[in-house]
Amino acid sequence: MRQTPKKKLWFRAKRYGYGWYPSSWQGWTVLFIWVALFAGIIAWLNLVFENVFIAVSLSILVGAFMTGILYGISMKTGEKPRWQWGGDKDEPQ
C-alpha cells in the first residue's frame, strides 16, 4: 500500500474556539494579501460613493464575499476545523 505524502498546512486550528491561525509563510502571505485587498477596496468604495448608506452596504457585501474566500482557502490548506477547549489535540475531550 502506497502512502501519500503529508501536505504542509498553511493554517492550523486554534487551540481555543473555532478557526485558524497562519502556520507557514504561505498562510501569512494569504492573510496579508487579504487584509491589504480588503482595506484597499473599502477605502476605494468610500471615495467613490458619496452616499454613506451605499458605501457601507457595499463594504458589508465585499467583506462577506472576501471572508468566504478566506474561509475556503483556510479549509483547503488547513486543518479540519472543530470547536476546541484547549489541551492537546490528540487528547480525548
PyMOL commands that set and color helices and strands:
alter all, ss='L'
color gray80, all
select helices_A, chain A and resi 25-48+52-77
alter helices_A, ss='H'
color red, helices_A
select strands_A, chain A and resi 11-13+16-17+20-22+84-85
alter strands_A, ss='S'
color yellow, strands_A
deselect
rebuild
show_as cartoon
